[in-house]
């Protein structure tokens, strides 16, 4: 997509960046809190209109933190970390919210998969004509225009290219709640959805230029999970909802003219919640009082600090509603990734030479596998003790 390509050319592109989870809600919880989502009891995505689960009601989000540092805070797009009123964006630190509370909705009729209307402005459900991707873009631009004279934090969270598969010209395509049409699509429609999102991102970047904010704005693009259904994850193994690389390794671009190098490619391993820590440091804030599991990426990206070796963990578990889940655990340490599935299989991969996770080296390095397995066990105990 041309505008994302331009963003990469003007900033830093990560080759080894990860989502905190293989599905959306847990990754978003990690971003909003800066902590492993397992500490907060969320290993899986919320179901449609599921109450009583999601963000902690009394915790601190990155929006709370930045608002305390006198940033205007806005969310344009998808939320999917809590339906209860106290878990909604305006109650979780955002001055402004426009978008959907759930994981996906009809891009023209703005109802979720079970037929519940799901388009919101702040705390109220609303009706608004238009294609969701365009509406989200328009709202993001309006937020920037309103707050261009003070520090702002905009969480621009497009639903696209999530199902239902509807491009901007698919007004008349039959897509009905509780029906197989909700997930029927094709590669052509997927491309149209991505291109529409890219055009919207281009408009947002153009607005930053128009308001002379380009040099004073850190722009980050990433995803909450790996590609699914009509995407192409080659050469990665697997896709969304799995802890193979195709489920958790995601694109990540960062642009900040004058502060970050232009056109750089970095193999620094990073994860969603690192941006939480990074944004806090940029706002002059210390570690979250509840703790922080991510790192500030800026010193490495600016060359002020050497690359850091990371040890990162993932876990997939069944949810209270979603039972058809491939459960398992994974850890990446340096070039090595160890995968442990609930069904008993164990795998060890050297990601430097085998990005596609095709060669299981467990038998060649039993001691390394045993050590990484022990680290996974210890990590799980730490997460579940909170």
C-alpha angles and dihedrals in degrees: 000000000000100000094047089046088052090049089054092049092051097046145010126314119202120215096186106041123138141200114230089239142014091245135046114256098052093048091050091049088053092050094047094047102030090229139099105279090225088072086063096045098251117126097146144039123278116252123234110295091349109165130200098037137083132055115019109260095226102036130106120253128197086255091056090049096048092045088055086055089055098258120144106238125209139171120200112182139001124019110170098163100099141357098193113101093245090052095051123107099259089053091046101059105284118128090198135026131180122164143047129330094204135064097264141351142186105287093221106026094036098219126130127245093274092049101260115140108249115181117111142185109197105310098343132085109233143183118234129164119234149063109304096231090055093044091052091049092049091050092049091052092048090051092052092048091051095049103033093117097058138039112286139184115207119188100198102189113177118199089210133131090025118110140294086086103229125145122202091267096048097096092130099041111119108247115157133178118256089014136111089244088076090075102030115113147116142231092266092058091046090054091049090052093050092046090051091051090048092052089052092051088050090055091051091050090048090053090054088053093047091053093045091244099123096099093043099049130081107211118195126185122190143132136246095227143355125285121291140200104333098023123097116231098177125174089023121087120238131357143239114334094032129091092226113111091266089062100047111019107090141173117271129182128175127188129184112150113224093012104055124043118258120244094001123153115206130193091195106135111238140169136203096262091056088076089057091058091042093053091048092053092048089054091051094253126139127219118316111264089239092054136263130247099182130073134230104259097192099084091056095042093049092047094244091117132032122253113282126226109231136203109203131178137206134187133185119197137167116264131221089264105016105071101159096083131137098229122208151118133244138184129191118200116174107312094341128093123188119194125193118186124202089237089064105259117135127198137183120193135183100219093192092066099021112040089161093061091232101136118063107207096182094117093048094051108029095153093052090048091050091050093050090046089054090050090053091051092049092047092051091052091052092049096047095045093071 
